[in-house]
Amino acid sequence: MALIPLIQANLVVPSSSSDALTSFLYDLSAFLAQIDCPYDSLCCGKIEQRFVTEEARGLLVRFLLDELKCARLSAADRLQMPSTSADSRLAVSVAAAAAALGMQPIGAQQTAEEYLKRMTDQVSRLCSSSPRPAPLFTAALEPHRWPAVETVAKRIGHDFRLRNLYLLKRLEVTMESFLFNPEIRRKEAAIIAQSAPQKDKLARFEPPGVVELLAASERSLIIRKASSVRVPRSSLHPSALEERPADRGGRPNETDLPNPRSFDQNCD
């Protein structure tokens, strides 16, 4: 099965130059060793003299043809074998969907059609039992008003992109502020390596279109403040559990201005 990909990956048709021919002979010898060639005359001895004679070249051609025939027979036998879950990429997605639906993996006595029918019924039951979101837009639109909807969708996408860039910049500035600490700066490379995939994921942007705009529901209006999230006391830093320090003041709006006459006296 792996013979044809190995030929494509390892063998390159040589050019007329001697360097290219020598490189081709080395690649050919490595390829023959990789597929366990049983002929010593093709695998041993000086590499420049292995394929000089017509007998050696004919032996090489016959060996490769026999290997190709075996590869085709093996491929035909493998195609006739029933596919298993480990051999299919689709099976991985189906298993993940079944786990999300709370279903058991497919049994040995079940066919694919029966299992997919069960998954469809499970999705229908979950959708019917869960409350449907109420759409924000319920009016009927005339054909000449659709360009206005597209304009609104582009404007929302532009605003969302600006906010996305703003939050990414805030994240970058916050990380740089922590790196001013000498102890944390020693781990700068590890921090950047760990945060780079997350930043790349946040930087991906798909502008919303008319479909996303019309599909918006009342759930989009729910706003949850980050400060309202309750954090378990066991996960807090000890300094966060101490008493709140007293306010020492010193704000500019709380400071009394100096008497202007004092400046006049100093100038005199």
C-alpha positions as CSV (number, residue, x, y, z in Angstrom):
1,M,0.0,0.0,0.0
2,A,2.8,2.4,0.8
3,L,4.8,1.6,-2.3
4,I,3.4,4.3,-4.6
5,P,3.6,7.2,-2.1
6,L,7.2,6.1,-1.3
7,I,8.1,6.2,-5.0
8,Q,6.6,9.7,-5.3
9,A,8.2,11.0,-2.2
10,N,11.7,9.5,-2.6
11,L,12.4,9.1,-6.3
12,V,13.1,12.0,-8.6
13,V,13.9,11.7,-12.3
14,P,17.6,12.5,-12.7
15,S,18.8,15.2,-15.0
16,S,21.9,15.0,-17.2
17,S,24.3,16.3,-14.6
18,S,26.5,13.8,-12.6
19,D,25.5,15.3,-9.3
20,A,21.8,14.8,-10.0
21,L,22.5,11.3,-11.1
22,T,24.4,10.4,-8.0
23,S,21.7,11.9,-5.8
24,F,19.1,9.8,-7.7
25,L,21.2,6.6,-7.1
26,Y,21.4,7.4,-3.3
27,D,17.6,7.9,-3.2
28,L,17.0,4.7,-5.1
29,S,19.2,2.7,-2.8
30,A,17.5,4.2,0.3
31,F,14.1,3.4,-1.3
32,L,15.0,-0.2,-2.0
33,A,16.3,-0.6,1.6
34,Q,13.0,0.8,2.9
35,I,10.9,-1.7,1.0
36,D,13.2,-4.6,2.0
37,C,14.7,-5.5,-1.4
38,P,16.0,-9.1,-1.1
39,Y,18.6,-8.8,-3.9
40,D,22.1,-8.0,-2.6
41,S,23.3,-6.9,-6.0
42,L,20.8,-4.0,-5.9
43,C,21.5,-3.0,-2.3
44,C,25.2,-3.7,-1.7
45,G,28.5,-2.7,-3.3
46,K,29.5,0.6,-4.8
47,I,26.5,2.7,-5.6
48,E,27.9,3.8,-9.0
49,Q,28.2,0.2,-10.2
50,R,24.9,-1.4,-8.9
51,F,22.8,-0.4,-11.9
52,V,25.3,-0.3,-14.7
53,T,24.6,-3.6,-16.3
54,E,21.4,-4.5,-18.2
55,E,20.9,-7.5,-16.0
56,A,20.8,-5.3,-12.8
57,R,18.4,-2.9,-14.4
58,G,16.1,-5.6,-15.6
59,L,16.2,-7.2,-12.1
60,L,15.2,-3.8,-10.7
61,V,12.3,-3.3,-13.1
62,R,11.0,-6.9,-12.4
63,F,11.2,-6.4,-8.6
64,L,9.4,-3.1,-8.7
65,L,6.6,-4.5,-11.0
66,D,6.2,-7.5,-8.6
67,E,5.9,-5.0,-5.6
68,L,3.3,-3.0,-7.5
69,K,1.2,-6.1,-8.1
70,C,1.4,-7.0,-4.4
71,A,0.4,-3.5,-3.5
72,R,-2.6,-3.6,-5.8
73,L,-3.8,-6.9,-4.3
74,S,-3.4,-5.6,-0.8
75,A,-5.3,-2.5,-1.7
76,A,-8.1,-4.6,-3.2
77,D,-8.4,-6.8,-0.1
78,R,-8.4,-3.8,2.1
79,L,-11.2,-2.1,0.1
80,Q,-13.3,-5.2,0.5
81,M,-12.9,-5.2,4.3
82,P,-15.7,-3.5,6.3
83,S,-14.7,-0.1,7.6
84,T,-14.4,0.4,11.3
85,S,-14.8,3.4,13.5
86,A,-11.1,3.9,13.8
87,D,-10.6,4.0,10.0
88,S,-13.1,6.8,9.4
89,R,-12.7,10.5,10.2
90,L,-16.4,10.8,10.1
91,A,-16.7,8.3,13.0
92,V,-14.8,10.7,15.3
93,S,-17.3,13.5,14.6
94,V,-20.2,11.1,15.0
95,A,-18.9,9.9,18.4
96,A,-18.4,13.5,19.5
97,A,-22.0,14.4,18.5
98,A,-23.3,11.3,20.3
99,A,-21.5,12.2,23.5
100,A,-23.0,15.7,23.3
101,L,-26.4,14.2,22.9
102,G,-25.9,11.9,25.8
103,M,-26.1,8.7,23.7
104,Q,-24.1,5.5,23.9
105,P,-21.6,4.6,21.1
106,I,-22.9,2.6,18.2
107,G,-23.4,-1.1,19.0
108,A,-22.2,-4.0,17.0
109,Q,-25.8,-5.0,16.1
110,Q,-26.8,-1.5,14.8
111,T,-26.5,-0.2,11.3
112,A,-25.4,3.3,10.5
113,E,-28.9,4.2,9.3
114,E,-30.5,3.1,12.5
115,Y,-27.9,5.0,14.6
116,L,-28.3,8.2,12.7
117,K,-32.1,7.8,13.0
118,R,-31.7,7.6,16.8
119,M,-29.5,10.7,16.8
120,T,-32.1,12.6,14.7
121,D,-34.9,11.6,17.2
122,Q,-32.7,12.7,20.1
123,V,-32.0,16.1,18.6
124,S,-35.8,16.5,17.9
125,R,-36.6,15.7,21.6
126,L,-34.0,18.1,22.9
127,C,-35.1,20.9,20.6
128,S,-38.8,20.4,21.5
129,S,-38.1,20.4,25.3
130,S,-35.9,23.4,25.4
131,P,-37.4,26.9,25.1
132,R,-37.0,28.5,21.7
133,P,-35.3,31.9,21.7
134,A,-37.6,34.8,20.7
135,P,-36.2,36.6,17.6
136,L,-35.7,40.3,17.9
137,F,-36.8,41.0,14.3
138,T,-40.3,39.8,13.5
139,A,-41.5,42.3,10.9
140,A,-42.0,41.6,7.2
141,L,-39.7,43.3,4.8
142,E,-40.5,44.4,1.3
143,P,-38.0,43.7,-1.4
144,H,-36.8,47.3,-1.7
145,R,-35.8,47.4,2.0
146,W,-33.3,44.6,1.9
147,P,-30.4,46.9,0.9
148,A,-31.0,48.8,4.1
149,V,-30.8,45.6,6.2
150,E,-27.5,44.8,4.5
151,T,-26.2,48.3,5.3
152,V,-27.1,47.8,9.0
153,A,-25.4,44.4,9.0
154,K,-22.2,45.9,7.6
155,R,-22.3,48.7,10.2
156,I,-22.7,46.3,13.0
157,G,-19.8,44.2,11.6
158,H,-17.6,47.2,11.5
159,D,-18.4,48.2,15.1
160,F,-17.8,44.7,16.3
161,R,-14.5,44.5,14.5
162,L,-13.4,47.8,16.1
163,R,-14.4,46.5,19.5
164,N,-12.6,43.2,18.9
165,L,-9.4,45.1,18.0
166,Y,-9.8,47.3,21.1
167,L,-10.1,44.3,23.4
168,L,-7.1,42.6,21.8
169,K,-5.0,45.8,22.3
170,R,-6.1,46.0,26.0
171,L,-5.1,42.3,26.4
172,E,-1.7,43.1,24.9
173,V,-1.1,46.1,27.1
174,T,-2.2,44.2,30.2
175,M,0.3,41.4,29.4
176,E,3.1,44.0,28.8
177,S,2.4,45.6,32.2
178,F,2.8,42.3,34.0
179,L,6.1,41.8,32.2
180,F,7.6,44.8,34.0
181,N,8.0,42.5,36.9
182,P,11.6,41.0,36.8
183,E,10.4,37.6,38.1
184,I,7.7,37.4,35.5
185,R,10.0,38.7,32.7
186,R,12.1,35.5,33.1
187,K,9.1,33.6,31.9
188,E,8.3,35.9,29.0
189,A,8.9,33.3,26.3
190,A,6.6,30.7,28.0
191,I,3.9,33.3,28.6
192,I,4.0,34.4,24.9
193,A,4.0,30.8,23.7
194,Q,1.0,29.9,25.8
195,S,-1.0,33.1,25.0
196,A,-0.3,33.2,21.3
197,P,-2.8,30.5,20.3
198,Q,-5.5,32.2,22.3
199,K,-4.7,35.6,20.8
200,D,-4.8,34.1,17.3
201,K,-8.2,32.6,18.1
202,L,-9.6,35.9,19.4
203,A,-8.2,37.7,16.4
204,R,-10.2,35.7,13.9
205,F,-13.1,37.7,12.7
206,E,-16.1,36.7,10.5
207,P,-18.2,39.7,9.8
208,P,-21.9,39.1,10.5
209,G,-24.2,39.2,7.5
210,V,-28.0,39.5,7.0
211,V,-28.5,35.9,8.2
212,E,-26.8,36.5,11.5
213,L,-28.6,39.8,11.9
214,L,-32.1,38.3,11.4
215,A,-31.2,35.3,13.6
216,A,-30.5,37.5,16.6
217,S,-32.7,36.6,19.6
218,E,-33.5,38.1,23.0
219,R,-30.5,36.2,24.4
220,S,-28.3,38.7,22.7
221,L,-29.6,41.4,25.0
222,I,-28.5,39.6,28.2
223,I,-25.5,41.4,29.6
224,R,-23.6,40.0,32.5
225,K,-21.1,42.1,34.3
226,A,-17.7,40.5,35.0
227,S,-17.7,41.9,38.5
228,S,-20.9,40.0,39.3
229,V,-19.3,36.6,38.8
230,R,-18.8,34.9,42.1
231,V,-15.4,33.4,42.7
232,P,-14.9,30.7,45.4
233,R,-13.0,31.9,48.4
234,S,-10.7,28.9,48.2
235,S,-9.4,30.1,44.8
236,L,-8.7,33.6,46.0
237,H,-5.2,34.9,46.9
238,P,-4.7,35.4,50.6
239,S,-4.2,39.2,50.1
240,A,-7.7,39.4,48.6
241,L,-9.1,38.0,51.9
242,E,-7.5,40.6,54.1
243,E,-9.3,43.7,55.3
244,R,-9.8,46.5,52.8
245,P,-7.1,49.1,53.4
246,A,-8.3,52.5,54.5
247,D,-8.6,55.3,51.9
248,R,-5.7,57.6,52.3
249,G,-7.1,60.2,49.9
250,G,-4.7,62.4,48.0
251,R,-6.9,62.7,44.9
252,P,-6.5,65.9,42.8
253,N,-10.1,66.9,43.3
254,E,-9.8,66.6,47.0
255,T,-6.6,68.7,47.4
256,D,-7.0,72.4,48.5
257,L,-5.4,74.9,46.1
258,P,-2.6,77.0,47.6
259,N,-3.3,80.6,48.3
260,P,-2.5,82.8,45.3
261,R,-1.0,85.5,47.5
262,S,1.8,83.1,48.5
263,F,3.0,83.1,44.9
264,D,2.9,86.9,44.8
265,Q,5.0,87.1,47.9
266,N,7.6,84.7,46.6
267,C,7.8,86.7,43.4
268,D,8.4,89.9,45.3
